[in-house]
Amino acid sequence: MPHSQPVSSVSHLTLSQLAKRLVLSDDYVGRSLLGQPGGIPALKIGKGKRAQWRIRLCDVERWEESRIVCYDSAPKRTRGPR
């Protein structure tokens, strides 16, 4: 019988949970990442200043994957003649 991946019961994160996951402030995440071009898609529940953000975990994981950089793979620069 094949092993299946554990299923997470969490499908959405709050702004605070996302900020904690990314080790960033709530303010930065809310202003600079959520719903911004190149940022993380999010749902805003309610209207006005008290509206709450909900972020799908699959969107967070996709955004994180798109930000992975491997510095070792950069081509080495050659120096010109001295």
C-alpha positions as a printed NumPy array, in Angstrom:
array([[  0.   ,   0.   ,   0.   ],
       [  1.63 ,   3.329,  -1.032],
       [  2.265,   5.959,   1.602],
       [  0.248,   9.103,   1.175],
       [  1.337,  12.613,   2.065],
       [ -0.022,  13.858,   5.387],
       [ -2.983,  16.12 ,   4.78 ],
       [ -2.802,  19.472,   6.529],
       [ -5.994,  20.628,   8.172],
       [ -4.909,  24.232,   7.599],
       [ -5.94 ,  25.566,   4.21 ],
       [ -5.867,  29.307,   4.998],
       [ -3.576,  31.498,   7.11 ],
       [ -4.31 ,  34.779,   8.825],
       [ -2.066,  37.776,   8.245],
       [ -0.379,  37.174,  11.625],
       [  0.226,  33.505,  10.889],
       [  1.773,  34.37 ,   7.523],
       [  3.966,  37.074,   9.066],
       [  5.184,  34.597,  11.674],
       [  5.9  ,  31.98 ,   8.969],
       [  7.928,  34.504,   6.939],
       [  9.519,  36.106,  10.046],
       [  8.267,  39.548,   9.004],
       [  6.054,  42.153,  10.671],
       [  2.287,  42.033,  10.171],
       [  2.429,  45.573,   8.797],
       [  5.047,  44.737,   6.153],
       [  3.195,  41.618,   5.019],
       [ -0.13 ,  43.472,   4.782],
       [  1.236,  46.455,   2.885],
       [  3.974,  44.962,   0.725],
       [  3.054,  41.352,  -0.039],
       [ -0.672,  40.717,   0.043],
       [ -2.487,  41.41 ,  -3.183],
       [  0.489,  43.239,  -4.716],
       [  1.951,  42.5  ,  -8.183],
       [  4.464,  39.711,  -7.632],
       [  3.125,  39.269,  -4.117],
       [  0.892,  36.704,  -2.491],
       [ -2.762,  36.465,  -3.569],
       [ -5.147,  36.89 ,  -0.642],
       [ -8.816,  37.14 ,   0.216],
       [-10.141,  40.077,   2.196],
       [-13.123,  39.107,   4.314],
       [-15.416,  41.989,   5.165],
       [-15.177,  45.691,   4.342],
       [-13.441,  48.705,   5.785],
       [-10.503,  48.97 ,   8.155],
       [-11.504,  45.921,  10.182],
       [-11.613,  43.548,   7.21 ],
       [ -9.53 ,  40.428,   7.768],
       [ -7.075,  38.834,   5.351],
       [ -7.109,  35.103,   4.609],
       [ -4.295,  33.616,   2.583],
       [ -4.485,  30.188,   0.971],
       [ -1.608,  27.966,   2.062],
       [ -1.158,  26.682,  -1.503],
       [ -0.632,  30.302,  -2.702],
       [  1.987,  30.878,   0.012],
       [  3.845,  27.7  ,  -0.947],
       [  3.733,  28.631,  -4.66 ],
       [  5.047,  32.145,  -3.866],
       [  7.842,  30.697,  -1.694],
       [  8.86 ,  28.29 ,  -4.473],
       [  9.05 ,  31.171,  -6.943],
       [ 11.497,  32.997,  -4.649],
       [ 14.065,  30.203,  -4.285],
       [ 17.463,  31.324,  -5.528],
       [ 20.609,  29.247,  -5.828],
       [ 23.604,  31.53 ,  -5.547],
       [ 26.096,  28.766,  -6.414],
       [ 24.726,  28.49 ,  -9.936],
       [ 25.589,  32.062, -10.98 ],
       [ 28.194,  32.162, -13.762],
       [ 31.616,  33.313, -12.662],
       [ 32.752,  36.623, -14.043],
       [ 35.968,  36.666, -15.98 ],
       [ 38.355,  39.494, -15.493],
       [ 39.652,  41.416, -18.452],
       [ 43.358,  41.695, -19.346],
       [ 45.499,  43.616, -16.901]])
